[in-house]
Amino acid sequence: MAADVWSVTSYTELYRDGHACERWNMLHPSETPRVPWVTQQLKDVPGVFVAASDYCKVLPDSIDRWTPRKIRSLGTDGFGRSEDRAALREFFEVDARFVAVAALSELLKEGQIDAKVVQQAIKDLGIDPEKRNPATT
């Protein structure tokens, strides 16, 4: 299975662009509608979208309305929980292991893989499915 990795330098700018396009389209109903940049970039991209960030989940969630499919957002919704980035990402479940499981989970939702694949990945990656939710800790 293959994956593409995209880098987002500013969710805020993508958010502003999306709203600017919507505003322009509302005020120019007889013109060709403008399309947000993120929509243009992702329109033909196959697969699922997983956004992993060292910031809050709300940032990738803020552009979800302009992507072809729902974004599964992973983020560090909290503070003061670790001494370095690796520990932060592990605690808030945004490290490579959780990115992989999130992608598999989304593929499962779309009916592209079996639940056993996700279960095996959770086991192989050493993830405790009963770990306390870091967003509520």
N, C-alpha and C positions, 0 to 999 in steps of 0.2 A: 504494500500500500504506500502511496506517495503522498507528500504534503508540500504545499507552498508556504513560505513564511514571508509575510509582509510586515513592514515597519511603519508605525503611525507616529509621525513627529508631533502632531497636534490634533487631538480629538476636538479641542475647542475650535480650531479653524475649520475642521470638517463640519462641525455643528453649525457654525456661523454661515458657512457656504450653503448648507442644506436649507436653512431658514431663509437666506437671501434669495435662493432660487424659488422657494415657495412664495415669498413676498412678491418677487418680480412677476411670477406666473399669475398670481392673483390680480395684480394691477395691469397686466397686459394680456387679457383673455384672448385676443385675436392674433397674438404673435405665437411663433413656435416656442413651446415651453422650454425653459432652461432645465438642465439636468445637473444635479449636484455632482461634484467631482468624484466623490466616493462611489456613487452609483455608476458613473461612467467606467471607473476602474474595475469594479467588481461584477459588472453585468453579465459577463460570459464565464466567470470563474466557477468551475464545478466544485462540489463538495460542501463541507460544513465550515462555519466560521467560528473560531475560538479566539477570543482576545484575552491575552494574559498581560497584566500590568502591575507594576509596583505602586500604582495609585488605586483609587476606589473604582469599583465596578461601574459606577454611574457614568464614568467617562466613555467607555465603549458603548454602554447602553444608550448614551445620548445620540448616537448616530445610527442606531439600529433601524430606524424608520426609513433610511435611505439605502440600506443594503438589500440585495436580492433575497436573502434568507436571514432568519433570526441569528443574532450573535450570542454565543455562550460566553459570558463574561466571567473572568477570573480576576480578582483584585485583592488588594490589601486593605480591606475595610476595617481599619483599626490602627493602633499605634503602640509603640513602646514594648513590643513583644519579642524582640530579638536583638542580638548584638552585631549581626552582619547580614548582608543581603541574602546569602544562602539560607540562613536560619529564618529570615523573614519570609522568603518564598516558600519554604517548607511549612512553616506555621500557618500561613494564610492560604496554602494549597494552590500556589501559582507556579510551582517548580515544574520541570519537564515531565515528571511523573503524572502530575495532575492535568497538565495540558494534554498529554496522551490519552488519559482516561476521559477527559471532557470531549475530545474529538471522537473517541470510540462511542461514548454515550450518545452523542448527536447522530452518529451513523446508525446506531441502534434505533433511535427515534424515527429515523427516515426509513427504517426497514432494510437497510443495506447490509447489516451484520446481525448475528445472533447474540442474545444476552450472554451466552457462555463465553464469547470472545471478550466481552467487557469484564466479566467475573474473573477470567483467567489473567487478564492484564492487571487488575487490582491486586490479585494474589502475587503475580510475578514481580510487580513493582513495589511490593511491601507496603501497600497502603492499608491502613486500618479503617474499614468502612464504618466502624463504631466510634471513631475519633470524634470528640466534641467539635461542633461547628465553630470555627474560629470567629465568625461574625457575632456569635452570642457569648463569647468567652470574656 
